[in-house]
Amino acid sequence: PFQLGAAVTVLIYILSSTTDGITTFFSFVESLGDGYGIIKALIKASLITVATKLGCDICKENGNILVGDVIELGGKMMILAISVPYLSSAIKISAEFLE
């Protein structure tokens, strides 16, 4: 239980420490228009990957392998949550081509 709490705390800290730059970047991308949804999703996934990798490596170097694995799993789940709308759209388009 302690290691899980530590993993969540480290992941939240890393993600919250990068919010200023992310917010500035996304305000710029949003000013471009609505056609950039996939680009925003790819950038979010990239930033989550970097933050997750950083937190995972820090924990594993300090001997908390389980905490690092939980952080890595959390990052993968966040990326999957971001990609679900685009995957469902791709499946719908593929189904229309097969008909």
VEXLOVEX-80543 format. One record per atom (N, C-alpha, C): residue number from 1; atom name; z, x, y. Coordinates in steps of 0.05 Angstrom, whole numbers, plus 32768, in hexadecimal, padded with zeros to 4 digits. Example, Ala and Ser with C-alpha at 12.3 -4.5 7.8 and 13.67 -1.06 7.14 Angstrom:
<atoms>
atom seq 1 | atom N | Z 809C | X 8108 | Y 7F8E
atom seq 1 | atom CA | Z 809C | X 80F6 | Y 7FA6
atom seq 1 | atom C | Z 809C | X 8108 | Y 7FBE
atom seq 2 | atom N | Z 808E | X 8101 | Y 7FD3
atom seq 2 | atom CA | Z 808F | X 8111 | Y 7FEB
atom seq 2 | atom C | Z 809D | X 8102 | Y 8001
</atoms>
This chain:
<atoms>
atom seq 1 | atom N | Z 8000 | X 8010 | Y 7FE8
atom seq 1 | atom CA | Z 8000 | X 8000 | Y 8000
atom seq 1 | atom C | Z 8000 | X 8011 | Y 8019
atom seq 2 | atom N | Z 800F | X 8027 | Y 8019
atom seq 2 | atom CA | Z 8010 | X 8038 | Y 8031
atom seq 2 | atom C | Z 7FF5 | X 8045 | Y 8036
atom seq 3 | atom N | Z 7FE8 | X 804E | Y 8021
atom seq 3 | atom CA | Z 7FCE | X 805C | Y 8024
atom seq 3 | atom C | Z 7FB9 | X 8048 | Y 802E
atom seq 4 | atom N | Z 7FBA | X 8030 | Y 8025
atom seq 4 | atom CA | Z 7FA7 | X 801C | Y 802E
atom seq 4 | atom C | Z 7FAB | X 8016 | Y 804C
atom seq 5 | atom N | Z 7FC4 | X 8014 | Y 8054
atom seq 5 | atom CA | Z 7FCA | X 8010 | Y 8070
atom seq 5 | atom C | Z 7FC1 | X 8027 | Y 8081
atom seq 6 | atom N | Z 7FC5 | X 803F | Y 8077
atom seq 6 | atom CA | Z 7FBD | X 8057 | Y 8085
atom seq 6 | atom C | Z 7F9F | X 8058 | Y 8088
atom seq 7 | atom N | Z 7F90 | X 8050 | Y 8073
atom seq 7 | atom CA | Z 7F73 | X 8050 | Y 8074
atom seq 7 | atom C | Z 7F69 | X 803D | Y 8089
atom seq 8 | atom N | Z 7F74 | X 8025 | Y 8089
atom seq 8 | atom CA | Z 7F6C | X 8011 | Y 809D
atom seq 8 | atom C | Z 7F72 | X 801B | Y 80B9
atom seq 9 | atom N | Z 7F89 | X 8026 | Y 80BD
atom seq 9 | atom CA | Z 7F91 | X 8030 | Y 80D7
atom seq 9 | atom C | Z 7F7E | X 8046 | Y 80E1
atom seq 10 | atom N | Z 7F78 | X 8059 | Y 80CF
atom seq 10 | atom CA | Z 7F66 | X 806F | Y 80D7
atom seq 10 | atom C | Z 7F4A | X 8064 | Y 80DE
atom seq 11 | atom N | Z 7F40 | X 8051 | Y 80CE
atom seq 11 | atom CA | Z 7F25 | X 8046 | Y 80D2
atom seq 11 | atom C | Z 7F24 | X 8037 | Y 80ED
atom seq 12 | atom N | Z 7F39 | X 8027 | Y 80F2
atom seq 12 | atom CA | Z 7F3A | X 8018 | Y 810B
atom seq 12 | atom C | Z 7F3C | X 802A | Y 8123
atom seq 13 | atom N | Z 7F4C | X 8040 | Y 8120
atom seq 13 | atom CA | Z 7F4F | X 8053 | Y 8136
atom seq 13 | atom C | Z 7F34 | X 8060 | Y 813D
atom seq 14 | atom N | Z 7F26 | X 8069 | Y 8128
atom seq 14 | atom CA | Z 7F0D | X 8077 | Y 812C
atom seq 14 | atom C | Z 7EF8 | X 8064 | Y 8139
atom seq 15 | atom N | Z 7EF7 | X 804B | Y 812E
atom seq 15 | atom CA | Z 7EE3 | X 8039 | Y 8139
atom seq 15 | atom C | Z 7EEA | X 8030 | Y 8156
atom seq 16 | atom N | Z 7F04 | X 802D | Y 815B
atom seq 16 | atom CA | Z 7F0C | X 8025 | Y 8176
atom seq 16 | atom C | Z 7F09 | X 803C | Y 818B
atom seq 17 | atom N | Z 7F0A | X 8054 | Y 8181
atom seq 17 | atom CA | Z 7F07 | X 806B | Y 8194
atom seq 17 | atom C | Z 7EEA | X 806F | Y 819D
atom seq 18 | atom N | Z 7ED7 | X 8063 | Y 818F
atom seq 18 | atom CA | Z 7EBB | X 8066 | Y 8196
atom seq 18 | atom C | Z 7EB0 | X 804E | Y 81A4
atom seq 19 | atom N | Z 7EC1 | X 803A | Y 81AA
atom seq 19 | atom CA | Z 7EB6 | X 8021 | Y 81B5
atom seq 19 | atom C | Z 7EAB | X 8024 | Y 81D1
atom seq 20 | atom N | Z 7EB4 | X 8036 | Y 81E2
atom seq 20 | atom CA | Z 7EAA | X 8038 | Y 81FD
atom seq 20 | atom C | Z 7E8C | X 8040 | Y 81FD
atom seq 21 | atom N | Z 7E86 | X 8055 | Y 81EE
atom seq 21 | atom CA | Z 7E6A | X 805D | Y 81EC
atom seq 21 | atom C | Z 7E59 | X 8049 | Y 81DF
atom seq 22 | atom N | Z 7E63 | X 803C | Y 81CA
atom seq 22 | atom CA | Z 7E54 | X 8028 | Y 81BC
atom seq 22 | atom C | Z 7E4E | X 8010 | Y 81CF
atom seq 23 | atom N | Z 7E63 | X 8007 | Y 81DD
atom seq 23 | atom CA | Z 7E5F | X 7FF1 | Y 81F0
atom seq 23 | atom C | Z 7E4A | X 7FF7 | Y 8205
atom seq 24 | atom N | Z 7E4B | X 800F | Y 8210
atom seq 24 | atom CA | Z 7E38 | X 8016 | Y 8225
atom seq 24 | atom C | Z 7E1C | X 8016 | Y 8219
atom seq 25 | atom N | Z 7E19 | X 8021 | Y 8201
atom seq 25 | atom CA | Z 7DFE | X 8023 | Y 81F5
atom seq 25 | atom C | Z 7DF4 | X 8007 | Y 81EF
atom seq 26 | atom N | Z 7E05 | X 7FF5 | Y 81E4
atom seq 26 | atom CA | Z 7DFC | X 7FDB | Y 81DD
atom seq 26 | atom C | Z 7DF6 | X 7FCA | Y 81F6
atom seq 27 | atom N | Z 7E03 | X 7FCE | Y 820B
atom seq 27 | atom CA | Z 7DFC | X 7FC0 | Y 8224
atom seq 27 | atom C | Z 7DE1 | X 7FC8 | Y 822D
atom seq 28 | atom N | Z 7DDA | X 7FE2 | Y 822A
atom seq 28 | atom CA | Z 7DBF | X 7FEB | Y 8230
atom seq 28 | atom C | Z 7DAA | X 7FDE | Y 821E
atom seq 29 | atom N | Z 7DB0 | X 7FDE | Y 8204
atom seq 29 | atom CA | Z 7D9D | X 7FD2 | Y 81F1
atom seq 29 | atom C | Z 7D99 | X 7FB4 | Y 81F6
atom seq 30 | atom N | Z 7DAF | X 7FA6 | Y 81FC
atom seq 30 | atom CA | Z 7DAD | X 7F8A | Y 8201
atom seq 30 | atom C | Z 7D9D | X 7F84 | Y 821A
atom seq 31 | atom N | Z 7D9E | X 7F96 | Y 822D
atom seq 31 | atom CA | Z 7D8E | X 7F92 | Y 8245
atom seq 31 | atom C | Z 7D70 | X 7F94 | Y 8240
atom seq 32 | atom N | Z 7D69 | X 7F9F | Y 8229
atom seq 32 | atom CA | Z 7D4C | X 7FA1 | Y 8222
atom seq 32 | atom C | Z 7D40 | X 7F87 | Y 8219
atom seq 33 | atom N | Z 7D51 | X 7F76 | Y 820D
atom seq 33 | atom CA | Z 7D47 | X 7F5C | Y 8204
atom seq 33 | atom C | Z 7D50 | X 7F55 | Y 81E9
atom seq 34 | atom N | Z 7D47 | X 7F3E | Y 81DE
atom seq 34 | atom CA | Z 7D50 | X 7F34 | Y 81C5
atom seq 34 | atom C | Z 7D42 | X 7F41 | Y 81AD
atom seq 35 | atom N | Z 7D2D | X 7F4F | Y 81B0
atom seq 35 | atom CA | Z 7D1D | X 7F59 | Y 819A
atom seq 35 | atom C | Z 7D29 | X 7F72 | Y 818D
atom seq 36 | atom N | Z 7D40 | X 7F7A | Y 8195
atom seq 36 | atom CA | Z 7D4B | X 7F94 | Y 818C
atom seq 36 | atom C | Z 7D63 | X 7F90 | Y 8179
atom seq 37 | atom N | Z 7D65 | X 7F79 | Y 816B
atom seq 37 | atom CA | Z 7D7B | X 7F73 | Y 815A
atom seq 37 | atom C | Z 7D7D | X 7F87 | Y 8143
atom seq 38 | atom N | Z 7D67 | X 7F8E | Y 8137
atom seq 38 | atom CA | Z 7D67 | X 7FA0 | Y 8120
atom seq 38 | atom C | Z 7D6F | X 7FBC | Y 8129
atom seq 39 | atom N | Z 7D66 | X 7FC4 | Y 8141
atom seq 39 | atom CA | Z 7D6E | X 7FDE | Y 814B
atom seq 39 | atom C | Z 7D8C | X 7FE0 | Y 814F
atom seq 40 | atom N | Z 7D97 | X 7FCA | Y 815B
atom seq 40 | atom CA | Z 7DB4 | X 7FC9 | Y 815F
atom seq 40 | atom C | Z 7DC3 | X 7FCB | Y 8144
atom seq 41 | atom N | Z 7DB9 | X 7FBD | Y 8130
atom seq 41 | atom CA | Z 7DC6 | X 7FBE | Y 8116
atom seq 41 | atom C | Z 7DC4 | X 7FDA | Y 810A
atom seq 42 | atom N | Z 7DAE | X 7FE7 | Y 810D
atom seq 42 | atom CA | Z 7DAB | X 8002 | Y 8102
atom seq 42 | atom C | Z 7DBD | X 8016 | Y 8110
atom seq 43 | atom N | Z 7DC0 | X 8012 | Y 812B
atom seq 43 | atom CA | Z 7DD1 | X 8024 | Y 813A
atom seq 43 | atom C | Z 7DEE | X 801F | Y 8132
atom seq 44 | atom N | Z 7DF6 | X 8006 | Y 8130
atom seq 44 | atom CA | Z 7E11 | X 7FFF | Y 8127
atom seq 44 | atom C | Z 7E17 | X 800C | Y 810C
atom seq 45 | atom N | Z 7E04 | X 8009 | Y 80FA
atom seq 45 | atom CA | Z 7E08 | X 8014 | Y 80DF
atom seq 45 | atom C | Z 7E0B | X 8032 | Y 80E0
atom seq 46 | atom N | Z 7DFB | X 803F | Y 80F1
atom seq 46 | atom CA | Z 7DFC | X 805C | Y 80F4
atom seq 46 | atom C | Z 7E17 | X 8065 | Y 80FF
atom seq 47 | atom N | Z 7E21 | X 8057 | Y 8113
atom seq 47 | atom CA | Z 7E3B | X 805E | Y 811F
atom seq 47 | atom C | Z 7E52 | X 8058 | Y 810C
atom seq 48 | atom N | Z 7E50 | X 8043 | Y 80FD
atom seq 48 | atom CA | Z 7E64 | X 803D | Y 80E9
atom seq 48 | atom C | Z 7E64 | X 8053 | Y 80D3
atom seq 49 | atom N | Z 7E4C | X 805C | Y 80CC
atom seq 49 | atom CA | Z 7E4A | X 8071 | Y 80B8
atom seq 49 | atom C | Z 7E57 | X 808B | Y 80C1
atom seq 50 | atom N | Z 7E52 | X 8092 | Y 80DA
atom seq 50 | atom CA | Z 7E5E | X 80AB | Y 80E5
atom seq 50 | atom C | Z 7E7C | X 80A9 | Y 80E7
atom seq 51 | atom N | Z 7E86 | X 8092 | Y 80F1
atom seq 51 | atom CA | Z 7EA3 | X 808E | Y 80F4
atom seq 51 | atom C | Z 7EB1 | X 808E | Y 80D8
atom seq 52 | atom N | Z 7EA4 | X 8081 | Y 80C5
atom seq 52 | atom CA | Z 7EAF | X 807F | Y 80AA
atom seq 52 | atom C | Z 7EAF | X 809B | Y 809D
atom seq 53 | atom N | Z 7E9A | X 80A9 | Y 80A0
atom seq 53 | atom CA | Z 7E99 | X 80C4 | Y 8094
atom seq 53 | atom C | Z 7EAE | X 80D6 | Y 80A1
atom seq 54 | atom N | Z 7EB1 | X 80D4 | Y 80BB
atom seq 54 | atom CA | Z 7EC5 | X 80E4 | Y 80C8
atom seq 54 | atom C | Z 7EE1 | X 80DE | Y 80BE
atom seq 55 | atom N | Z 7EE8 | X 80C4 | Y 80BD
atom seq 55 | atom CA | Z 7F02 | X 80BC | Y 80B3
atom seq 55 | atom C | Z 7F06 | X 80C3 | Y 8096
atom seq 56 | atom N | Z 7EF2 | X 80C0 | Y 8086
atom seq 56 | atom CA | Z 7EF3 | X 80C6 | Y 8069
atom seq 56 | atom C | Z 7EF8 | X 80E4 | Y 8065
atom seq 57 | atom N | Z 7EE9 | X 80F4 | Y 8073
atom seq 57 | atom CA | Z 7EEC | X 8111 | Y 8070
atom seq 57 | atom C | Z 7F07 | X 811B | Y 8079
atom seq 58 | atom N | Z 7F11 | X 8110 | Y 808F
atom seq 58 | atom CA | Z 7F2C | X 8117 | Y 8099
atom seq 58 | atom C | Z 7F41 | X 8111 | Y 8084
atom seq 59 | atom N | Z 7F40 | X 80F9 | Y 8079
atom seq 59 | atom CA | Z 7F54 | X 80F1 | Y 8065
atom seq 59 | atom C | Z 7F51 | X 8102 | Y 804B
atom seq 60 | atom N | Z 7F39 | X 8107 | Y 8042
atom seq 60 | atom CA | Z 7F36 | X 8117 | Y 802A
atom seq 60 | atom C | Z 7F3E | X 8134 | Y 802D
atom seq 61 | atom N | Z 7F3A | X 813F | Y 8045
atom seq 61 | atom CA | Z 7F42 | X 815B | Y 804A
atom seq 61 | atom C | Z 7F61 | X 815D | Y 804B
atom seq 62 | atom N | Z 7F6E | X 8148 | Y 8052
atom seq 62 | atom CA | Z 7F8B | X 8148 | Y 8053
atom seq 62 | atom C | Z 7F98 | X 813F | Y 8039
atom seq 63 | atom N | Z 7F88 | X 813C | Y 8025
atom seq 63 | atom CA | Z 7F92 | X 8136 | Y 800A
atom seq 63 | atom C | Z 7F94 | X 8118 | Y 8004
atom seq 64 | atom N | Z 7F8D | X 8107 | Y 8015
atom seq 64 | atom CA | Z 7F8E | X 80EA | Y 8011
atom seq 64 | atom C | Z 7F73 | X 80E0 | Y 8007
atom seq 65 | atom N | Z 7F6C | X 80E6 | Y 7FEF
atom seq 65 | atom CA | Z 7F52 | X 80DF | Y 7FE4
atom seq 65 | atom C | Z 7F4F | X 80C1 | Y 7FE2
atom seq 66 | atom N | Z 7F64 | X 80B3 | Y 7FDA
atom seq 66 | atom CA | Z 7F63 | X 8096 | Y 7FD7
atom seq 66 | atom C | Z 7F5E | X 8089 | Y 7FF2
atom seq 67 | atom N | Z 7F6B | X 8093 | Y 8007
atom seq 67 | atom CA | Z 7F68 | X 8088 | Y 8022
atom seq 67 | atom C | Z 7F4B | X 808C | Y 802B
atom seq 68 | atom N | Z 7F40 | X 80A4 | Y 8026
atom seq 68 | atom CA | Z 7F25 | X 80AA | Y 802D
atom seq 68 | atom C | Z 7F11 | X 8098 | Y 801F
atom seq 69 | atom N | Z 7F16 | X 8092 | Y 8005
atom seq 69 | atom CA | Z 7F05 | X 8080 | Y 7FF6
atom seq 69 | atom C | Z 7F06 | X 8064 | Y 8001
atom seq 70 | atom N | Z 7F1E | X 805B | Y 8009
atom seq 70 | atom CA | Z 7F20 | X 8040 | Y 8014
atom seq 70 | atom C | Z 7F11 | X 803E | Y 802F
atom seq 71 | atom N | Z 7F13 | X 8053 | Y 803F
atom seq 71 | atom CA | Z 7F05 | X 8053 | Y 8059
atom seq 71 | atom C | Z 7EE7 | X 8052 | Y 8054
atom seq 72 | atom N | Z 7EDE | X 8062 | Y 8040
atom seq 72 | atom CA | Z 7EC1 | X 8062 | Y 803A
atom seq 72 | atom C | Z 7EB8 | X 8046 | Y 8030
atom seq 73 | atom N | Z 7EC8 | X 8039 | Y 8020
atom seq 73 | atom CA | Z 7EC2 | X 801E | Y 8016
atom seq 73 | atom C | Z 7EC1 | X 800A | Y 802E
atom seq 74 | atom N | Z 7ED4 | X 800D | Y 8040
atom seq 74 | atom CA | Z 7ED5 | X 7FFB | Y 8057
atom seq 74 | atom C | Z 7EBC | X 7FFF | Y 8068
atom seq 75 | atom N | Z 7EB3 | X 8017 | Y 806C
atom seq 75 | atom CA | Z 7E9B | X 801C | Y 807B
atom seq 75 | atom C | Z 7E82 | X 8010 | Y 806E
atom seq 76 | atom N | Z 7E81 | X 8012 | Y 8054
atom seq 76 | atom CA | Z 7E6A | X 8007 | Y 8046
atom seq 76 | atom C | Z 7E6A | X 7FE8 | Y 8048
atom seq 77 | atom N | Z 7E82 | X 7FDC | Y 8047
atom seq 77 | atom CA | Z 7E84 | X 7FC0 | Y 804A
atom seq 77 | atom C | Z 7E7C | X 7FB6 | Y 8066
atom seq 78 | atom N | Z 7E83 | X 7FC6 | Y 807A
atom seq 78 | atom CA | Z 7E7B | X 7FBF | Y 8095
atom seq 78 | atom C | Z 7E5D | X 7FC0 | Y 8099
atom seq 79 | atom N | Z 7E51 | X 7FD5 | Y 808D
atom seq 79 | atom CA | Z 7E33 | X 7FD8 | Y 808F
atom seq 79 | atom C | Z 7E26 | X 7FC1 | Y 8080
atom seq 80 | atom N | Z 7E31 | X 7FB9 | Y 8069
atom seq 80 | atom CA | Z 7E26 | X 7FA3 | Y 805A
atom seq 80 | atom C | Z 7E28 | X 7F89 | Y 806A
atom seq 81 | atom N | Z 7E3E | X 7F85 | Y 8078
atom seq 81 | atom CA | Z 7E41 | X 7F6D | Y 8088
atom seq 81 | atom C | Z 7E2D | X 7F6C | Y 809F
atom seq 82 | atom N | Z 7E27 | X 7F83 | Y 80AA
atom seq 82 | atom CA | Z 7E13 | X 7F84 | Y 80C0
atom seq 82 | atom C | Z 7DF7 | X 7F7E | Y 80B5
atom seq 83 | atom N | Z 7DF1 | X 7F87 | Y 809D
atom seq 83 | atom CA | Z 7DD6 | X 7F84 | Y 8092
atom seq 83 | atom C | Z 7DD0 | X 7F6A | Y 8085
atom seq 84 | atom N | Z 7DE4 | X 7F59 | Y 8080
atom seq 84 | atom CA | Z 7DDF | X 7F40 | Y 8071
atom seq 84 | atom C | Z 7DCB | X 7F2E | Y 8080
atom seq 85 | atom N | Z 7DCD | X 7F2A | Y 809A
atom seq 85 | atom CA | Z 7DB8 | X 7F18 | Y 80A6
atom seq 85 | atom C | Z 7D9C | X 7F22 | Y 80A3
atom seq 86 | atom N | Z 7D98 | X 7F3C | Y 80A4
atom seq 86 | atom CA | Z 7D7E | X 7F48 | Y 80A2
atom seq 86 | atom C | Z 7D74 | X 7F47 | Y 8085
atom seq 87 | atom N | Z 7D86 | X 7F4B | Y 8072
atom seq 87 | atom CA | Z 7D7E | X 7F49 | Y 8056
atom seq 87 | atom C | Z 7D76 | X 7F2C | Y 804F
atom seq 88 | atom N | Z 7D85 | X 7F19 | Y 8059
atom seq 88 | atom CA | Z 7D7D | X 7EFD | Y 8054
atom seq 88 | atom C | Z 7D62 | X 7EF6 | Y 8060
atom seq 89 | atom N | Z 7D5D | X 7F00 | Y 8078
atom seq 89 | atom CA | Z 7D43 | X 7EFC | Y 8084
atom seq 89 | atom C | Z 7D2C | X 7F08 | Y 8074
atom seq 90 | atom N | Z 7D31 | X 7F21 | Y 806A
atom seq 90 | atom CA | Z 7D1D | X 7F2E | Y 8059
atom seq 90 | atom C | Z 7D18 | X 7F1F | Y 803F
atom seq 91 | atom N | Z 7D2D | X 7F14 | Y 8034
atom seq 91 | atom CA | Z 7D2A | X 7F04 | Y 801B
atom seq 91 | atom C | Z 7D1A | X 7EEB | Y 8020
atom seq 92 | atom N | Z 7D1F | X 7EDE | Y 8037
atom seq 92 | atom CA | Z 7D11 | X 7EC5 | Y 803E
atom seq 92 | atom C | Z 7CF3 | X 7ECC | Y 8042
atom seq 93 | atom N | Z 7CED | X 7EE1 | Y 8050
atom seq 93 | atom CA | Z 7CD1 | X 7EE9 | Y 8055
atom seq 93 | atom C | Z 7CC4 | X 7EF0 | Y 803B
atom seq 94 | atom N | Z 7CD2 | X 7EFE | Y 8029
atom seq 94 | atom CA | Z 7CC6 | X 7F05 | Y 800F
atom seq 94 | atom C | Z 7CC1 | X 7EEC | Y 7FFE
atom seq 95 | atom N | Z 7CD3 | X 7ED8 | Y 8000
atom seq 95 | atom CA | Z 7CCF | X 7EBF | Y 7FF1
atom seq 95 | atom C | Z 7CB7 | X 7EB0 | Y 7FFC
atom seq 96 | atom N | Z 7CB3 | X 7EB1 | Y 8016
atom seq 96 | atom CA | Z 7C9B | X 7EA3 | Y 8021
atom seq 96 | atom C | Z 7C81 | X 7EB0 | Y 8019
atom seq 97 | atom N | Z 7C81 | X 7ECA | Y 8015
atom seq 97 | atom CA | Z 7C69 | X 7ED8 | Y 800C
atom seq 97 | atom C | Z 7C63 | X 7ED2 | Y 7FEF
atom seq 98 | atom N | Z 7C78 | X 7ECD | Y 7FDF
atom seq 98 | atom CA | Z 7C74 | X 7EC7 | Y 7FC3
atom seq 98 | atom C | Z 7C6A | X 7EAB | Y 7FBD
atom seq 99 | atom N | Z 7C6E | X 7E99 | Y 7FD1
atom seq 99 | atom CA | Z 7C65 | X 7E7D | Y 7FCD
atom seq 99 | atom C | Z 7C48 | X 7E79 | Y 7FD0
</atoms>
